[in-house]
Amino acid sequence: MGDQCRGPNVSLSFCAELKDYYQIDDIFKKLVGSWYAKRPGYEFVSKTFLQQLLIAIMQNIKKKIATIQRL
C-alpha cells in the first residue's frame, strides 16, 4: 500500500492514517483475489473479506488515536 499512496488519486491524509498496514494489505489482497477468482461462493467470501478489511482499518485508526492521546 505504500506505493499506492504516492498516486495522484490518493489523499495523503488517508495514507498517513494507516501506520502498520501489513494486515490491511494482506486482507485487501485476499479480497481482490477471491473476487477475481470467481469460485463458487466468491460473493460471500469477498463480503467477509471486505468486512474484515473495514474492521482492520478501524482498529488501526483507533490504535493511532490511542497512541496520540498517550503522548
C-alpha positions in Angstrom: 0.0 0.0 0.0 2.9 2.3 0.5 3.5 2.7 -3.3 -0.2 3.3 -3.9 -0.2 6.2 -1.5 2.0 8.1 -3.9 -0.5 8.0 -6.8 -2.4 11.2 -7.9 -5.8 9.8 -6.9 -5.0 9.0 -3.2 -5.2 11.6 -0.5 -2.0 11.9 1.6 -4.0 12.3 4.8 -5.7 8.9 4.1 -2.4 7.2 3.7 -1.0 8.9 6.7 -3.7 7.4 8.8 -2.5 3.8 8.4 0.7 3.1 10.3 1.1 -0.7 10.4 -0.8 -1.6 7.2 0.6 -5.1 6.6 -2.5 -6.8 8.0 -4.7 -4.5 6.0 -2.7 -5.1 2.8 -3.0 -8.8 3.3 -6.7 -8.7 3.8 -7.1 -6.5 0.7 -5.1 -8.9 -1.4 -7.3 -11.8 -0.3 -10.4 -9.7 -1.1 -9.2 -8.9 -4.6 -8.0 -12.5 -5.2 -11.3 -14.0 -4.1 -13.3 -11.5 -6.2 -11.3 -12.2 -9.4 -11.1 -15.9 -8.9 -15.0 -16.2 -9.2 -15.0 -19.5 -7.4 -18.3 -20.9 -6.0 -19.4 -18.7 -3.1 -17.0 -15.9 -4.1 -19.6 -13.2 -3.3 -19.9 -14.4 0.3 -16.2 -14.8 0.7 -15.5 -11.4 -0.7 -18.1 -9.8 1.5 -16.5 -11.5 4.5 -13.0 -10.2 3.5 -14.5 -6.7 3.0 -15.9 -6.8 6.5 -12.6 -7.9 7.9 -10.8 -5.1 5.9 -13.1 -2.4 7.3 -12.7 -3.8 10.9 -8.9 -3.9 10.5 -8.9 -0.3 9.2 -11.0 0.9 12.1 -8.8 -0.9 14.6 -5.7 0.6 13.0 -7.1 4.1 13.3 -8.2 3.5 16.9 -4.7 2.4 17.8 -3.3 5.5 16.2 -5.7 7.7 18.1 -4.9 5.9 21.4 -1.1 6.4 20.7 -1.6 10.1 20.1 -3.7 10.6 23.2 -1.0 8.9 25.3 1.6 11.5 24.2 
